[in-house]
């Protein structure tokens, strides 16, 4: 049976690359987006051109009140598109960058990061648990910044650290259903994330390149295929792990 993967924040960057990588390996994909509907539909069209099925839904992963209505729409889509009641894989990718030194971080910045990167991951997963098939997979996105430190990233890294702890507890609690849960922690990647700082600012790009054993910042194609591979049966015994995919950043 074809596997179905839900990827949050899949209209751009790592989420989009992950969705396309899953499709290239023969999977079907459900994408969510917050405000880039045209980009999400373009990704759906690209996946369908590969001969795979895909649908896209608007979802603000920082709005817990939206999760139950989203689950209802998802349940309908599973029945109408796949004649199924469940999907197989959840990739909690959606996020945003908001950076400031500890002394300058506002409460609004802090709350926004918590709502999207931690609270949203916790309660979206909780809401979708009845729809995730036994024997499925969950991947939560973290960051290389939970292991190495760089000024201005304290709040962002702290909520990602919380996700890493949450991942281990998910793996423990969901193990009885055969659901494996892992964290993927990318290093610095050239996308439009955080205003495109790593991609568009040569100084920042060079800083991270010099910190990385392979001598460059990462690309989306360094991450998406790895996540797609992690979801496969080849990695069925990998569970409760933090897997850094950074080219050797900060070693």
C-alpha positions in Angstrom: 0.0 0.0 0.0 1.3 3.5 -0.9 2.4 5.5 2.1 0.8 8.9 2.8 2.8 11.6 4.5 1.6 14.9 5.9 4.2 17.6 5.8 3.5 20.9 7.5 4.9 24.1 6.1 5.4 22.5 2.7 4.9 25.5 0.4 8.6 26.5 0.5 12.0 25.6 1.8 12.7 22.3 3.6 9.1 21.4 3.8 8.6 21.6 0.0 11.8 19.8 -0.7 10.8 17.0 1.8 7.4 16.7 0.1 8.9 16.4 -3.3 11.6 13.9 -2.1 8.9 11.7 -0.6 7.0 11.7 -3.9 10.1 10.8 -5.8 10.4 7.7 -3.6 6.9 6.7 -4.5 4.9 8.3 -1.6 1.7 10.4 -1.6 1.7 13.7 0.2 -0.6 16.0 2.1 0.9 19.5 2.4 0.0 22.4 4.7 0.7 26.0 4.2 0.0 29.1 6.2 -0.2 31.9 3.6 1.4 30.8 0.4 -1.4 28.9 -1.3 -0.2 29.4 -4.9 3.2 27.9 -4.0 1.6 25.0 -2.2 -0.6 24.3 -5.2 2.4 24.5 -7.5 4.1 21.8 -5.3 0.9 19.7 -5.5 1.0 20.0 -9.3 4.7 18.9 -9.4 4.0 15.9 -7.2 1.0 14.9 -9.4 3.2 15.2 -12.4 5.3 12.4 -10.9 2.2 10.2 -10.9 1.7 10.6 -7.1 -1.4 11.9 -5.3 -1.2 15.2 -3.3 -3.5 17.7 -1.7 -2.8 21.0 0.2 -4.6 22.6 3.1 -4.2 26.0 4.7 -3.2 25.7 8.4 -1.6 28.0 10.9 0.3 25.7 13.1 0.5 28.4 15.8 -3.3 28.4 16.2 -4.4 25.4 18.3 -8.1 26.2 17.8 -7.6 25.5 14.1 -6.4 21.9 14.6 -9.8 20.1 15.1 -11.4 21.7 12.0 -8.2 20.8 10.1 -8.5 17.2 11.3 -12.0 17.1 10.0 -11.0 18.3 6.5 -8.1 15.9 6.5 -10.4 13.0 7.4 -12.6 13.9 4.5 -9.6 14.1 2.1 -8.3 10.7 3.2 -11.7 9.1 2.4 -12.2 11.0 -0.9 -8.7 10.8 -2.3 -7.3 7.6 -0.9 -10.4 5.7 0.4 -8.6 5.4 3.8 -9.2 6.5 7.3 -5.6 7.1 8.3 -2.3 8.4 7.0 1.2 6.9 7.7 3.7 9.7 8.4 3.7 13.1 10.0 6.5 15.6 9.4 6.3 18.5 11.8 8.3 21.0 9.7 6.4 24.3 9.8 8.2 27.1 11.4 9.6 30.6 11.2 12.7 32.4 12.3 12.6 35.3 14.8 16.0 36.1 16.3 17.2 38.6 18.9 19.7 38.7 21.8 18.4 37.6 25.1 18.4 41.1 26.4 16.3 42.3 23.5 13.8 39.5 22.9 10.2 40.6 23.3 7.5 38.6 24.9 5.6 38.6 21.6 8.7 37.1 19.8 9.1 34.5 22.5 5.4 33.5 22.5 5.3 33.3 18.7 8.2 30.9 18.7 6.7 28.7 21.4 3.3 28.7 19.7 4.6 27.5 16.4 7.6 25.4 17.2 6.6 23.7 20.4 3.0 24.2 21.4 1.8 23.7 17.9 3.9 20.5 17.4 2.6 19.1 20.7 -1.1 19.7 20.1 -1.2 19.1 16.3 0.3 15.7 16.9 -2.1 15.1 19.7 -5.0 16.0 17.5 -3.8 13.8 14.6 -3.0 10.7 16.6 -6.3 9.0 15.9 -5.6 9.5 12.1 -2.0 8.2 12.2 -1.8 4.5 11.3 -0.2 2.0 13.7 3.3 1.3 12.5 3.6 4.9 11.3 6.4 7.5 11.6 6.7 11.0 13.1 9.6 13.3 12.3 9.9 16.6 14.3 12.3 19.3 12.9 14.8 20.8 15.3 18.0 22.7 14.6 21.8 22.3 14.8 21.6 25.3 17.2 20.4 23.1 20.0 24.0 21.6 20.1 26.0 24.7 19.1 25.4 28.3 20.2 25.3 31.5 18.2 24.3 34.9 19.6 20.7 35.9 18.9 19.3 32.4 18.6 18.6 31.6 22.2 14.7 31.6 22.2 14.6 29.8 18.8 17.1 27.1 20.0 15.4 26.7 23.3 12.0 25.8 21.8 13.7 23.4 19.4 15.4 21.8 22.4 11.9 21.3 23.9 10.9 19.6 20.7 13.8 17.2 21.1 12.7 16.2 24.6 9.1 15.9 23.4 10.3 13.6 20.6 11.7 11.1 23.1 8.5 11.1 25.1 6.4 10.6 21.9 8.6 7.6 21.0 8.0 6.1 24.5 4.3 6.7 24.6 3.6 5.7 21.0 5.8 2.7 20.9 3.0 0.4 21.8 1.4 1.4 18.5 4.6 0.7 16.6 5.0 4.4 15.8 8.7 5.5 15.6 9.4 9.2 16.4 12.6 10.9 15.6 14.1 14.5 15.4 16.0 15.8 12.4 18.2 18.7 13.2 19.4 20.6 10.1 22.4 22.9 10.2 22.4 26.3 8.4 20.5 25.9 5.1 20.2 28.2 2.2 16.4 28.9 2.0 14.2 31.9 2.6 13.8 30.9 6.2 14.5 33.7 8.6 14.3 36.2 5.8 16.8 34.3 3.7 19.7 35.2 5.9 21.9 32.2 5.2 21.0 32.1 1.5 21.2 35.9 0.7 23.7 37.3 3.2 27.3 36.4 2.1 28.8 37.2 5.5 26.4 35.0 7.4 26.8 32.2 4.7 30.5 32.4 5.1 30.4 32.2 8.9 28.4 29.0 8.8 30.5 27.6 5.9 33.6 28.1 8.0 31.9 26.3 11.0 31.1 23.3 8.8 33.5 20.4 8.2 32.3 20.1 4.5 33.1 23.7 4.0 29.7 25.2 2.9 26.2 25.9 4.2 23.6 23.3 3.5 21.0 23.2 0.7 17.4 21.9 0.8 18.5 18.9 -1.3 20.7 17.9 1.6 17.7 17.6 4.0 14.6 16.5 2.1 15.9 13.3 0.7 17.3 12.3 4.2 13.9 12.8 5.8 12.3 10.8 3.0 14.8 8.0 3.6 14.2 8.1 7.4 10.5 7.5 6.8 11.2 4.3 4.8 11.1 0.8 6.0 14.9 0.7 5.7 15.0 2.8 8.8 12.2 1.1 10.8 14.5 0.5 13.8 15.6 4.1 14.2 13.6 5.5 17.0 13.8 8.3 19.7 16.9 9.8 18.0 18.1 13.2 17.4 19.8 13.1 13.9 21.8 16.1 12.9 22.1 16.7 9.2 24.6 19.6 9.1 27.7 18.6 7.1 29.6 18.6 10.4 28.7 22.0 11.6 30.4 23.3 14.8 32.5 20.2 15.5 
